[in-house]
Amino acid sequence: MRLGDDSALEALYVRYGGIVFTLALRIVGDPELAREVLQDTFLRSWEGRETYDPGRGRVPWWLMGIARNRAIDMLRSRTHHARLREQEQLQSSTYVDEPRDLEVGLRHVVTQALEGLSAAHREAIELAYYGGLTQAEIARHLAQPLGTVKSRTREAMERLRTLLQPIIDESIKPSGQDRG
Amino acid sequence: MVDDHPIDDLAAYALGSLGGTERGRVETHILACASCAADLRAYREVVGVLPLDLAPVPPPSDAWNAIREAAAKQRARGQQSRKAIVLPAWLRVARWPAMAAALVALLIWNVTLQRELVRRAPGPAPGPEVEALSRRPGRIVILAGSGGASARIFVAVDGGGHLAVSGLPRLPHERTYQLWFMRTGSPPVSGAAFGVDRHGRAWVKVSVPASLDNVHAIVITDEPAPGGARPTGKPLLDALPWR
């Protein structure tokens, strides 16, 4: 990838294209926009491959960071209320479930960990991460004090950290083949 | 001296859910606080795996072809720009001394510029993050305004951006500064909303549009808090056209 090899980009796409598209679709809620995010993400990773820093996380997390930022940029170009409406629609919709072999064990644990959160904690995480809302915007939307929203977000993240850290560490350990 | 640990803000920061001023505060703090930096790394790892909870949706079947073609075009553009330029004979003879002189001049200019940046740098003293940014390929855009106000935007090729501002007056609570990318044929897009400290300085993360090709100007305006969808105020700082 760092050498600019086409086949490396293809391998990256084959492995992570699905999860990047899934994340983009979850955030922007429109397949065409999600496709745009998907393309931008891989092109940016291609352009910025020399700046990838393994110390800041594995390749898929780096890719998803790029995808999430791009998708949120798209969301932010719409009005705040339109974004909330879209998020409400997305929460009640379902996607086609096509199991893939991407880190199945980790996925299972992540799902369980999120299901283990209270509705309020999960809502705080989802509005922040997928909704692209700031803490102040979430507080206004939920009619809650800003301090309450921040504490709730931290509690939820602490809980997830406790549950997920062991398996994240484990997934990094074996070969490090995702790095670079 | 490390100020109060922004414990509640670290999680929100990792989720990309903080407004400009709070984001800047966290970024400043973690440069000097190893404990919070470690917590932030852990939160980022958690955020990195959150999408695994989503039921996978396969991308459109032709998406890969479009990406491959676009990557090929990018590579071709890169190769074209690297093609050797044929120099006239007199310049071929003089090119090495000329290049050496240019290099020395560039070095002197760079040292002078670095000193000036350090002297005028807004926000925290340049630390590892600024150094890291300066090493990343990308570009720096300088915004100028009246009354000694100025700003610099560091844009990395992977889309990350930071804005450093100095010389702006503090605004009342109901107002905020907002950075805009003015685009030809598309609505302006907001890069950040932020306040400045008592010295008139700010250091904030910027959302940079995926494509900067149609950005013809970058401006900072004074807007009602927490920021709007379009600029309504007069540009206080602006950059020359993008290219």
Interface residues (C-beta under 8 A of the other chain):
Chain A: G4 D6 L9 E10 Y13 G17 G18 I19 V20 F21 T22 L23 L25 R26 P31 R35 L38 Q39 D40 F42 L43 R44 S45 W46 E47 G48 E50 T51 Y52 R56 G57 R58 P60 W61 M64 G65 I66 R68 N69 R70 I72 D73 R76 S77 T79 T94 Y95 V96 D97 E98 P99 R100 L102 E103 L106 R107 V110 T111 L114 I125 A128 Y129 G132 L133 T134 Q135 A136 E137 I138 G147 K150 S151 T153 R154 A156 M157 E158 L160 R161 L164 Q165 I168
Chain B: I7 D8 D9 L10 A11 A12 A14 L15 G16 S17 L18 G19 E22 R41 A42 Y43 R44 E45 V46 V47 G48 V49 L50 P51 L52 D53 L54 A55 P56 V57 P58 P59 P60 A63 W64 A66 I67 R68 A70 A71 A72 Q74 R75 R136 P137 A156 V157 D158 G159 P187 V189 S190 S207 V208 P209 A210 P226 A229
